[in-house]
Amino acid sequence: MTSTQWRKSSYSGDSSNCVEIATTPTAVLVRDSKASSGARLAFPRSVWADFLSRSVKDVC
């Protein structure tokens, strides 16, 4: 069994006040970096891709 590889934005620096994500074949997992053993949200990959696409459109 492989371990989950969590990562956060490079913009976070050494701060622990951020969210981390991990990917699986079917989902993107999101957790609070301050509570790494706490609750996690799971989004289907297609929903996550739509979220990112819409977020970028709203910024640009």
Backbone torsions as a table, in degrees:
resi	resn	phi	psi	omega
1	MET	NA	134.3	-179.7
2	THR	-91.5	149.2	177.9
3	SER	-83.5	154.4	179.6
4	THR	-76.8	131.2	-180.0
5	GLN	-97.9	103.0	-179.8
6	TRP	-87.8	146.9	176.3
7	ARG	-146.9	159.1	177.7
8	LYS	-132.1	168.6	-179.0
9	SER	-62.1	142.9	175.6
10	SER	-66.1	-20.1	177.4
11	TYR	-70.1	-15.4	-179.2
12	SER	-74.5	-22.6	-178.0
13	GLY	59.8	-136.4	179.6
14	ASP	-90.6	4.0	-178.4
15	SER	-66.5	146.9	175.2
16	SER	-105.5	11.2	179.8
17	ASN	-97.7	68.5	-177.6
18	CYS	-155.4	179.1	173.4
19	VAL	-106.9	155.2	176.7
20	GLU	-120.9	151.0	176.8
21	ILE	-125.8	156.1	173.3
22	ALA	-142.3	150.1	179.6
23	THR	-114.0	147.7	172.2
24	THR	-124.7	173.5	178.4
25	PRO	-58.9	-25.7	-175.8
26	THR	-118.8	-10.1	-173.1
27	ALA	-148.2	163.4	169.4
28	VAL	-113.3	126.9	-179.3
29	LEU	-100.4	143.2	-179.2
30	VAL	-130.8	135.4	177.4
31	ARG	-143.3	162.6	176.1
32	ASP	-82.5	127.2	-177.9
33	SER	-65.0	-23.9	178.8
34	LYS	-78.6	-17.1	-178.2
35	ALA	-132.5	62.0	-172.2
36	SER	-62.3	-21.6	177.3
37	SER	-97.9	4.7	-178.9
38	GLY	-84.7	-158.0	-176.6
39	ALA	-63.3	150.4	177.5
40	ARG	-130.5	145.5	173.3
41	LEU	-100.5	143.3	178.0
42	ALA	-124.1	125.7	179.2
43	PHE	-118.7	135.4	172.4
44	PRO	-56.4	145.6	-176.5
45	ARG	-56.5	-37.2	-179.7
46	SER	-66.1	-36.9	178.6
47	VAL	-68.5	-41.8	178.3
48	TRP	-62.4	-43.3	179.0
49	ALA	-61.9	-40.2	178.1
50	ASP	-65.5	-42.4	177.5
51	PHE	-58.3	-48.0	179.7
52	LEU	-63.9	-42.5	179.8
53	SER	-60.5	-45.5	-180.0
54	ARG	-69.5	-34.8	178.6
55	SER	-64.0	-43.2	179.6
56	VAL	-66.1	-41.0	179.2
57	LYS	-62.4	-36.9	-179.2
58	ASP	-72.0	-24.0	-178.4
59	VAL	-86.2	-38.9	-174.3
60	CYS	-79.2	NA	NA
